[in-house]
């Protein structure tokens, strides 16, 4: 609706409203639709005009002003003419409607009550109000309140002008008070600042009362009191001993208080010590809760740090207690009784028992001997030494065999000739409650231990905890101790034990040392079931990759020895392997992930029992990145990109033409020289092998291609390098006497080899061809394993016993021997062979060696340029 149209509508509506006939009319604004029969006025939104009726906006002040206006009008114009009048209160955020005598909120909140003070003479302040003294719960004011209309109230009372304290209360009156008044007790807050007569200003629901003027007297802080009695505690005071404990050495002073305020009591120094104390006297400090005076109050005045220097022949020191009391000032004499004996001690000449153990009962024969004492005041006393919950005494003691006391004995008599005193256990079966260097407190029942006194110490060994049971309840890191030897770092695991403790005490648990690592824990235990964490300590050299069984012994409650065993898996970090495929027509010769569960090269590598935490070879994981079956082998660029992207540790080449050119051969060489990675290279095409070998060794290495490769036989007697680690691998030790003539075979086809004339001194020969060329070798200087047949690790679940093309068998995921049951496999018993080939075992040994090499040597974060 535009402004001109709205203006016309407004003028039209107002003309109707002001017309003499409006009283009988019904009106619609915003539309031509006639109003409903039950409507006087209707406001209609036209299409897409989303507007409403806006009531007058007033804050609390405006609402109160409007209320005053309505009430004034009602005086001369009786009748509830304003009933139904509506405004929007901006302070409370709600519409308020007038009814009878006030506005009420449509939001449901109680409206303020209509209240006034009843009889002003009934206003009464309770409690004592003293300058600088905070008010308490006994300080409050009673105000009679008449409630005309129920509702909320907020009452605030304060001195006018302010004096540091006030009274405040708020709430709801659910009912009117009628002709009587409610008595409202309003609590005080704060602290009076000045002693004076305060006139109180009373504010009821925001309105200041002008009809009442109550007052409160704030008293001065200085109290008015008189001493009734003074008694010094304890009786007697020791000689030449520091009186530093205010809860032990003090004077109890009883006062008659006439006026509240600050009290201050003190004495002069007598015989090396004095008394002094101060505080506040209020109604709550005495026995008169009404706060009326006089009242009786008892206060404690401690000794000011010092000591009674000498024994007075009267047996006491005479003091006079002085006060700061005002009008009724007073002083009071009182005695402090002294100990009847006096002597000196020397810590250097005290003998203490040895061999005490926490929690172990004394035998009754232990002694503490105080040597080289000097008696200054002869007399009788009982001297005690207390430490770790046990007590020695100078009383003569006699013990039965049951270690119980059966005679009290007599006090020790100190004479001028006494030079030593022997203290014995008060009871023979006492047990020290703590360990370490424990201080000993030496005291005399008559006091008198002279300055500087003595606080010797006794060494108590810690009790040894005993167990009824100790068992492994869990491990951190799944019991895997993760190793990264190249970085000389590790992520160890801890062993969680559940201990059933029968006797509390200290414990030290130490396991056997395995793999240069020891597990241990030490601490203190209480009786019951508790957890203990064994943590590892690495020794030298760095832990090796191997599963280890640990043993640990402990003492049971019955004195017998218990044994605990646990196993820790030492595993290498995750190893990344790059699989480079063979000819596109075959995928049975490499550990490609697509072949997992079917092909030997994958099954044997992925089986966690072979390679994994807790496996034969402990490794966190083996991740294979497969380049696929690229005809002619990968390019140098692709090969380098794969190595860098996946941070490759081991390259496994299984191919037929897998070294495309000299550039690719250089990448293999860079992988070894710059990254120190390991290569397993199996290829049978002469040209490809020559490119690879010449890239690794130079042009002096030549290869020969052989068309008949059936079963190269390895023999410890024939092979000078048979003692190499790969031959002693964890899956089969081919150097053992029972395994020296195990055969390795190809896939009954062609193969490549290094000519005997080109064999390098660093090549550790594993197997030769029939004409003495090298068919399989390992070279630690080049981080290289070589086999002249790409299919030497062929194996398939469908052809486990095939006689021609599957030399790598497995059973249940672990390596197995493949039978030579065909004429294609000649010489099945040559050199003492057993008619089987062991390629699967050799393959696992080679992968174990490659993983171990990579974990210990490969620079995993190096990027090839």
N, C-alpha and C positions, 0 to 999 in steps of 0.2 A: 504494500500500500504506500503510495507516495505521500509526501508531506502535505500537499494541497488537498488531496482527497481526505487524508486523516483529519486535517483541520476542519474541512466541511462537515465530516461525520461528527467531530467533537462539538462544533457549534450547534449542529442539529440536535445532538443528544442533550446538550446543556439547555437548549431552548425548550426541549420537551420536559426535561427535569424541572425547569423553572416555571413551566406553564401551570396555570391554575388547575388544569385537568389531569396533571401527572398523577395525582393521588389515586386516580381511577384507572390509570393506563398501565399496560405491560409493554416493555421496550426490548428490542433486539438491536445491538450495535455490531456492525461488521457484515451484515447480510440483510436481505429483505424477508427472510423467513420469519414468520410470526413466532413469538415465544410460546413455549409450552404453557398449558393452563396453570401449572403450579409455579411458574417463574414470574418474577417482577421485572428482572433485568437479566438479559443473556448477552454475553460477549462471544462473537463467532469469529474464528479464524477463516479468512478466505484461503483459496487453494495456495499451498506452499507458503503461507504466511504463518510461521510457527512462533507465536507470541502469546503472552499471558497477561494476567492482571497483576500489577505491581503495587503492593501496599506501601503506605508511608514507612520510611526507614528511620528509626530512632535508636540512639544508644541508651544505656541505663539512665543517664542524666535526663535525657529527653523524655523517657517513659515516666520518670518521677515527676518531672514538670507537668506532663499531661495529666498524671494522676492528681496532682494538687489542683489543677484547673477543674477537673471533673468534680472533685470533692467540694471545691468552693462553689461551683454551680449548684451542687445538690443541696447546699445549705438553704438557698433561697428558692430552689425549685425541687421540692421533694419528689421522690420517685426514681426508680432505677432506669433513667432514660439512656444511660451510656452502655447498658448491657449489650454485648455482642460487638462493641467497638474493637476493631482489630488494627494492630501495628506489627511491623517486623523489627524485633530487637536485634541490632547488629552486634551487641556485646555478647549475647547468649546464642545468636544464630538460630532464632526460632520465632514463630508467630505467637503473639500474646493477645489474649482476648479479655476484655473487661467483664467482670461479673460481680455485682453487688457493691464491692468497695475496693477492688484491686484488680490488677492484670494478672492472669495466670497463663502458663505456657502450655501450648498444645503438644509439646514434646514430652510431656509427662513428668518433668522435673517438679519437685515441690516448690511452691512459691515462698518467698520470704514471709516469715511469721510476722504478725502484727503484735509487737511487744512493747512493754514499757516497764520502768523500774517501779516496784511496789513502794514500801515504806523505806525512805532513805535511812532512817535510824536503824534499820535491820541489817544494813551493810556492815560486815565485820571482816577485818583482816586477821588471819591466823599466823602464828609463828613469830619468830624474832628476826628483825631485819637489821643487819649490821654492815657497816661500810666495809668493802673489800671482801666480804664473806658471801660465797655463792648461796643462793637459796636452795632449799631442799624440798622433799615431798611434804614436809610439815608447813611449808609456806603456801598459803592459798587464800582467796578472798571469797566470802559468801555473799551473793547478791540475790535479793528477792525479785523475781521476774513475773509480771502479769502477762498472760498470753491471751490476746483477744481472738486472733485467728491462727490456727496451727500452720506450721511450715518450718523453713530452715532459719537458723540463727547464726550470727557471727558476732561475738562480743569481744572487745579489746579494751583493756584498762591499763593506763600507764600514767606515771607521774607527769605533771605539767608544770614546768618543763621536765624533760626526761632525766632519769637518774640511774640508768644502767639495768633496770629490771622492768618487767611488765607482767600482766595477766592476760590470757587469751583462751577462748574456747569457741567451738563451733559444733553444730549438730542440727537436730530436727526436734521440734516440739510436735508430737503426734496429736495432742489434744489441747484445747483451750484450758486455762487455769480457773476459769470462773471468777468468783469474787475473791478467792484467795490467790496467793502468789506461790510460784515454784521457787525453791531455794536452790540456786545454781552455785556449786563450788568450782571456782575457776583457778587452775594451778598457776603458780608463779614461775618465771624463767629469768635467768640472768644473775647479776650480782650488783647490789647497790654500790655506787661509787662515792657518795658523799653522805656524811651524817647530817640529817636535816629533817624537817617536817615536810612530807610530800603531799600535795593536793592531787587527787586522782581525777583524770578525765576518762569518762565512760562513753564508749561508742557502741550503740546497738544497731546492728544491720546497717552500718554506714552513717547513722545519725548520732551526733554528739548530744549527750544528755545535758540539759542546763538546769535540772531540778535538784541534783544531788552533788555534794562536794565532800566526799569522804577523804580522810587523811591517814597517812602511815608515818610512824616515827622510825627513822633509820638511826640506829645507835652508833656511837663511836666504836672503833675496833678494839681499843684497849679495854681489857676485861677488868672487872672489880671482883676480887676473890680473896680468901684467906686460907692459909694452910691449916689443915686439921691434924695431919700426921704424916710422917715420912719413915719408910722401912726400906733398908738396903737389902738387895738379893744378889747372889746367894749368901748363905752364912756357913763358913767364913769365907773371906777373900784370900786367895793364895798370895804368897810372897814372891816378889821378883818374877812375875809372870804377866805377859801382856794381856790387858783386859780389853780386848778388841771386839768382843761379841756383845752387841747391845741387847740381844735377846736373853743373854745370860747374866750380864753385870749391869744392874740398873737400880734406881730408887723408885719405889712406888709411892706416889704423893697423892693424898686425898685432900680435895679442896672444897670449901663452901663458896659457891659462885653467886654474887649479887647482880652482876651484869656480864652479858656475853661479850666476847672480843678476843683479842690476841693474848696468849699467856707466854711467859718467858721465865724459866726457873734455872738457877745455876748456883754453883758453889765456888769458893776459891780452891786452889790446889793444896792438898794436904798429903804428905808422904808420897808424892810423885804422881797423884791422879786427882781427878775432879769429876763433877757431874754437870751436865748442861742439856737443856731441851726446850722446845717451844712448840706452839700449835694454836689452834683456834678453839674457843669455847662457844658452842652453840647449844640450842635446846636439845639436839639429838645426841650430844656427847654425855649427857647425864642421865638421871633416873626420873626426870619430870617431862614427859612428852608434851605437856601443854605449853611448855616454854615459860612458865612463871618462875620467877626467882624469889628467894634464894633456892639453890639446889646443890646437891652434892655430886662432885665429879672426881674421878680417879684418873690420873695421868702417869705415864712412865717417863722418867728422866734418866737416860743412859749415862754410863761412865764415858768421859772423854778419854780417848786412847792414852793409856799410861800403865803404871804398875805400882803395886804397894812395895816400896823399897825395903823397909826394915820392919821387924816385929816390935811393936810397942809393948812395953811392960804391962800396960793396962789391958792388952788384948784387943784393942780397937783403935780406930782413927775417928776423931771428932770433927764433923762437918756442920756448917750452917747453910741452909737452903734459903736463898734470897729470891724475891719476886719482882715483877714489873707492875704489880697491882697498883691501881690509882688511889682512890680515897681510903681504902682499907689496907694499905700496904702492910706486909708482914714478913717475917723471917722465922726460920724454924731450925733448931739444932737437932742432929741425929747422929748415931754412931754407925761405923762400919767395922764389923768384927773381922779380925785377921786370923789366918791359919796358925795352928799351934806348932807346926814344924816348918823348917826351912832347910833346903839343901841345894847344891849345884850339881849339874850333870855335864859330862863331856862326851859329845857324839863319837869322838875318835876312840873312846875307851868302852864302847858298848859292844858286847858280843851277842850276835843274833844267830838263830839256828839256820842251818843250811839243809838243802834237799827237800824243802817243802814243795808240794805240788797242789795245784788248784783241784778242789774236789776230793782230795785224798785225806782221810782222817789222820789227825795227830796220834802219836803213840802214847803221849803223856810224859815222855822222857825229855822232850825238847826244853831248852832253857834260854832265857834272855838275862844276861848278867850286866848290871850297871857297875862298871869299875870306876875307880878314882873319883868317887863322889866326896863332897865336902859338906858336912852338916853344920848349918848356921844356927838352927833353932832345934834342939833335941825334942823328941816327942814320939808318939805312936801314930802310925798312919798305915793305910793300905795303898800300895803303889800298883798301878795297872798299866799294861801296854796293850793297845787295841789296834788291830790291822786286819783287813780282808775278812771282816765278819767274825774273827776269833779274838779271844781275850786271854792274856797272861796276867798273873797276879802274884803279889809278894806273900799272900797267905800261904801257910804251909798246907800242902794238899796230899791226900793219900788216896790211891785208886785201887779198886778191885780189879779182878781179871776182866770184868765186863766193861772196863773203861768208864765207870760211872763214879762220880764224886761221893765219898762217904764220910768226909771230915771237912769242916769249914776252916779249921785252923784259927790263928790269932793274928792281930795286927803286927806289923813290923815295927820294932822299937829302934828308933834312930838315936844313936848316942854320938857324942863328939868324936869318938874313936872309930865310928863306922866308916868304911871305905868302899864297900861293895854291897850290892843287893841282888839277889837272885829271884827272877820271876819265872813261874812255871805255868803251864796251861791250866786255865780254870776248869776245863773238862777235857778228858783225853780224846774224845771222839769228835772234836771240832774239826771242821773242814774249811780250808781257805776258800773264799768265794770269788777271788779274782786272781789274776796273774800279773807278772811283770815286776817292776821295782815299786813296791808298795810302801807308802809312808806309814810310820808307826807313831801313834799318839800316846805319849806317856803322861799320866796324871797321878795325882795324890789326893786321897779323900780329904786330907787336911790342907791341901794346897801346898804352897811353899817351895815349888820348883823355881829356882832362881834363874834370872836372865843370864845368858841369852836363851836358856832352855835348850831343848834338843829334839830334833825330829829325824831320827834315823830311818833307814829304809831296809826292807827285807825282800830278797829276790825269791819270787815264787814262780816255778815253772808252770806252764799252761797244762791243763788237763788234756789227755788224749782221748778224742772221741772214739767210741766203740759202736760197731754196727751189728745189727742182727741180719741185715740183708743189704746188698748193694748190687744194683742191676742197671743195665743200659735202658734208657727210656726214649732215646731219640738222638738225632744228629742234626747239626746245621749243614747246609749245602748238600743234603742227601748223602752224607758220608763221603763226599767226593772232595779230595784235596787237589785243587786245580793248579797245574804247574805251567809256567811259561819260562823255561830255562834260559832262552836266548835273552830275555829282558831281566833275568834273575829275579823274577817276581812270582808270587803265588797267591792263591785265594784259599786259605786253609779252612778246615772244618773243625768244629768242636764236638765233643761227645757229652751228651746230657745224661746224667746218672740220677736215679732215684735212690736215696739213702734212707734206710730205717735205722735211726740212731737210738741206741739204748742208754748211752751215757754221753752227756754233753762234754765238749772240749774242743781242742784244736785238732786239726787233721792235716796231713800231707799225703797225698796220693800221687804216686809216680809210676808210670807204665814202663814196660820194657822199651828199649830204644830200637826201633826198626826203621830202615830206610833213612837213617840219620835224623829221625824225628822222635821226640819224646813227648808224651802227653802227661800233664800233671795238673793238680789243683791244690790249693792250700787255703786255710781259713779257720773259722770257728763255727761249731754247730751246737744247736740246742737239741734237747731230746725230742723225738718225733720223726715224722716223715718230711724230708727236705730234698731240694734239688741241688746237685753239684755239677758244675761245668768243667770238664777237662779241656784244657787248651793246649795246642801244640807248640813246641819250641824246636825250630829247625837247627840242625847241626851242619857240619861240613863233611862231605860236599853237599851240594844241592840235592834234594830228594830225587830219586830215580822214578821212572814210570813203572810201577808195580803195585799189586795189591798186597797189603801187609796185615798180618794178624798180631794184635798186641795182647799182652797179659799184664794184669795188675793184681797185687795182693793187698789185703787189708786185715785188720784185727777185729775179730768178732767179740761180742760181749762176754762170751764164755772163755775168751783167751785163745781160741783156735784161730787158724788162718783161713780166710776166704780168698777165692780166686775169681777174677773177672776177666773175660776176654771180649775183644771187639775187633772189627775189621775196618780198615780204612782203604778206600780206593784212590790211589795216586794216579791222576789222569792228566794227560796233556790238554792244552787248549784245543779248540776246534781247528781242524786241518782242512784247508781248501784245496781240492784236487781238480785239475783241468783234464777232462777226458777228450782226447782227439781221436775221432772215429776212423774206421777202416773203409774199405770200398763201400760204395752206396748200397750194394746188394747184401751186405752182412752187418748185423749189429750184435753178434755173439762174442765179440772178442775184447770188449772194453767195459769199464764200470759205468755205463750210461744209466741215468736214473730211470729211463723208460724200460730198462730190462730188469729192474729190481723184482726179486721173487722168482725169476725164471733162469737167468744166466749166471754162471759161476762167478764171473768177474764182479758182478753186482751183488749177488747173494752173499758171497763170502766177505765182501767189504762192508756191506750194510748191516750184517748180523751183529747186534750189540754184544753177543757172547764172544765174538771174535775181536771187534773193534768198538769199544764203548766203555762207559763207566762200569767198572767191575769185570770187564772182559779180559781176554788174553792180552790184548794191548789196550791199556787204559787211555782213553781219549774222550774228551767232552763230546765231540761229535765229528763226523766226517761229512763234508758237504762237497758234492760232485757237481761241477759246472760243465755241461756237455756242449762241445762245439758242433756236434752233429757229424754226418758222414760227407765231408767235403771232398769231391773228386779232385785228385791231384794234391790234396793236403791244403791246410790253411795258408793264406798269404801272411807275409811278415807283419803287415799292419793289423790284420784281424787277430793274429796270435798275440801280439804285444798288447792290443787293447783288452783282450780277455784277461791277460795276466795282471794288468794294472787295475782294471775295473773290479775284479773279484779277489784281489790280493792273494794270488795263487801261491801255494806252498810246494805242491807236487804236480808234475805234468806226467800223465800216463798216455803214451803214444801207442796205438795199436793199429797198424796200417799196412797198406799196400800202395806205396807212393804217398808218404806222409811228410816228406821234406821237399817242398816244391822247388826251392831254389836256394841260392847262397844267402839271400837276405833272410829267409826263414831260418836257415841254419844259424845265422848270426844272432837271431833273437833267442834261440835255444842257448847259445853260448853266453849271451848277456844275462839270461835268467840264472845261469850257474855262477857267472863271475860277479855280477853286480848285486843280485838278490840272494845268492847262496841257496837257491832252491834245489830240489832233487828231481831228476828225470828218470822215468821208467820207459825205455824205448824198445818197442817190439815191431820190427818191419822186416819183410822178407824180399823186397824188390831191391836188387843190387844197386841200381842207380840212386835210388832214394837213400839207402843206407850209406853209400859213399858220400853223398852230399852232407848228410848229418855228421858222419865221422870226421870228414875233412873240416867241417865247421868247428868241431870240438877239438880235434887233434892237429889239424893241418894236412897238407897234401900227401904225407908219408903213409897214411892209412889207406889200405886197399881192401876191397871186398870181393869174394867169389860167390857165384850163384850156383847152387847145387840142386839138381832135380830130384834126387832121392834122399830124403831126410826122414828116417823112420824113428829111431829111438836113441839119441845120444845118451850114453851111459856115464854117470859120474861115479868115480871111485876115489876114495881117500888115498889109495896107493898111487893112482895115476895123476891126481890133480894137486899141484903144489900149493894152491891157494885155498884148499878146502877148509882151512881153519878160519876163514873169514866169518864175521859176525852173521852175515846173511845165511851161511851154512849152519850156524848154530842157533838159528832163529827159534822163537818161542813155540812155533807150531810143530816143527820137527827138527831135531838136531841130526843133520846128515853126517856130522863128523863122529857120532857115536858108533861104536863097533857094529852094533846091530843094524845101522842104517847107512853104512858106507857104500853099499853097492845098489842103492835105490836108483831107479832109472827115471830120466826126464825124457819126454817125447814130444814130437811136433804133431800136427794134425794129419799125419800120413801124406804129406805133400811136399811142396818145395820149401826152401829156406835159404837164408843168407848167412854168411859168416865172415869173420875177419881172418884174412890169410895169416898163416902162422908166421910168415916173414914180416908182417906189419904189426904184430902184437907189441903193445907198449908195456914197459916194465910196471906201470901203475895199474894195469888191468889184472884183477884177481880172477883167474879162470875158474869157471864153475863146470862147464861142459864143452866137449869138443865134438867135431864131426868125425865121420869115419876116416877122413884123410888128414885128421889132426889140425884142422882149422878151428878157430874159436867160435863156438855157436852161442855161448852164454858166458857173460863175465860181469863183474862189478868193479867200479873204479871210484874210490873215495876222493881222488884228486879232482875228478870231474863231476862229482855228485851224480853218478850215472849207473843205472842197471841196463844191460843190453841183452836182448834175445833175438836171434835171427829168424824168428817165426812169429808173425803177427797173431796167429791163432793158437799160440802155445797155452793160453789160459781159457780156450774154448770149453764151455760146459753148458748143458741145457737140461732142464728137468725132464724133457721127453726122451733124452738120449743118454741117460746116465751110464748105460753099459754098451753104448755103440762102440764098435771096434775100430772105426776109421777116423772120425773127425772131432772127437770130444775128449781130449786128454785130461781135462780138469773136472773131476767128479766131486760131488758134495753130498753129504747126508745130514738131514736136519739142519742145514745151514752151516755146517762145519766141514773142513776139507776131508776128502776120502781118496783112496787109491783107485785108479782106473785099470781094469784088467786088460792084459794083452791077449785077447782071444781071437785074433785074426792073423792071417799070413802077412797082412800089411805091417804088422808090428813084429819085425824080425828080431832075432836074438833076445828072446824074452828072458833067457837066463844067463845072458852073456855077463861075464864078470861076477858071477854069483848072484845075479838079479833074481827076483821072486816072481817074474811074469807080470808085473804091474808098473804103471808109471805114476809119479808123485808130483805132477805139475801143480795140483791144487795146494799142496803143502808149501811148495816152493813159492807159488804166487803169494800166499799169505805171509811167508817169511819176508819176501821182497817188500810188500806193502807195510809190514811192521817196521822194517829197516828204514823205508822212505819216510814214514810218519815220525819215527824217532829222530831221524836226521833233521827234518823240517822243524820239529818242535824245538830242537836244541840249537839250530843254526840259521834257519831261514829268516831273513830280514823282511818281516811281513809287511812293513809299511813303506818299503822302498819302491819307487815307481821307475819303471824302465824308460829311458829317454826315447 
